Amino acid sequence: MKKRVSVGIVVAAAVIFYGGTLSGCNNSPYYGSAGATGIDTVNKLPGLSLVTTDPSLIPAATFPGNGDTGISLHAYDSNAIKPIVRWHAASGATHYRVVISAGKVSVPGNSSETLLALPLVIDDTAFTGTDSSDSIRALLSYSTSYYLAICAKNDSGKVGWSPIRTFKTKADPLPQLQAAYVNQKFGMFIHFNMSTFSRYNDPTPSGEWETGAEDPNLFQPESLNVGQWADVAKSAHCTYAVLTSKHHGGFCLWPYSGYVSSSLHGIAQGSWYQQNGKRDIIREFVDSVRQRGLDPGLYFSIRDEHNPPNIPMVKAQLTDLLSNYGDLKVIWFDGWGWYVGYVTIPYDTVANLVQYLNDSLGHHTVIVENNHMYKMVNTQIVEYEIPIDGPPLAKNGQPSEGNEPIRADKCWFWHPMDTTLKSTQSVLDRITAANAAYATYLLDVTPDTLGRVPQYEVQAMSDIGAQAIAQGILQH
């Protein structure tokens, strides 16, 4: 998703060159510098920011005169702060031109500015003096890579170019991400984890909470078919799917190498993983979902009965998931506010990490915290776990989601004792009511111990999709 931004260029890292080398860089999403006059000192800037640089795109500087140029580009996406471009002039240079382009820039050492035969986002030629600043406006997209160069010229017409820098604008701001999340309309939740294998003889929802002491060798999905899960979601005309990467027992569906103050507990510690080509279930899930045109998301339990939650472990695991599996639609938290609490694992610590990774990777992940508070506190989407909280309120004005199991017994994981499901029409009514209440609807299915969604759920989801189209509730 790319949105256009018309307020201004936004760069949160200083681009400062002396003699053609990078002399200063700050990759924080919040940047402020104390200039001689204080004019470019800003704190906690909103909007876009310079989040990536590529040193391989820095050629030698060829500015005219006896000295090289130091350039600081400060431009901010804010209604309250004017975008500012500031630099210290090269010796003998009197005019400058700022060039930002989404196309690659080629600037040979003796180039003239006429060689830049490409659409110019910014073309200012009026900057003069030894310490210039001015306001500029440009039309940039979110989550887009751009190239930046500055041309300097003296009164005799001699021209030189700064080094080329590349930067990537931040992901969409939160209100746009929230609206996009709600507009998904209908998604498929997938509860598949150690509970599928260790606790299914207890048909009550409370029996689905692992102890954390389960033997990883219990996890044996002999006919695992993650592509089938994605096919089921596609047949129901879902637009996204969310998988339990780690449930309350701390068992991880992806391989990892260990973190601070934690012991390993996941697929990599069991015989199934070793005997089946070291399959990464999270990788198979995100790839299968994307191949069918859906967006993937991951459920992550802060509650961890194998490793009592600690901040370094949580941050390391989340960094693993959010960095290595592409752009996730949502990181869906559970067992946090209502069990672990926001003192043990502060919400801001986790939210800042997610924001940092969004900014640095150009991703669009929103945070869902299933905290049963029914308001926009410590979450970016208000969550309604329907069996406990009831559905989103009809007068709801907050971006929300309602979720519940397809199983009539309200169980989230597969078990063999009851195959009764919600009726097709009751699910369609839920989708309709949720969408009318500014909410999307997330319906859970339950892959079995073979690693496949059972046929009765496959058929039910297909029926839901067909009727949703027939009744005009969803679109193809």
Secondary structure, DSSP 8 states (H G I E B T S, - for coil): ---EE-S-----S--EEETTEEEE----SS-----SSSTT---S--S-------GGG------SSSS--EEEEE----SSS--EEEEE--TTEEEEEEEEESS-----TT--GGG--S--S-----B-SSEEEEE----EETT-EEEEEEEEEETT--EEE---EEEE-----HHHHHHHHHTT-EEEEE--SHHHHHSTT--SGGGGS--S---GGG---TT--HHHHHHHHHHTT-SEEEEEEE-TT--BSS-----TT----BGGGSHHHHHTT---HHHHHHHHHHHTT-EEEEEEES--SSS---HHHHHHHHHHHHHHS---SEEEEESIIIII-TTTS-HHHHHHHHHHHHHHHT---EEEE--S--SSSS-SBEEEEHHHH-S--TT--S-EEEEEESBTT--SS--SS---B--HHHHHHHHHHHHHTTEEEEEEE---TTSS--HHHHHHHHHHHHHHHHTTSS--
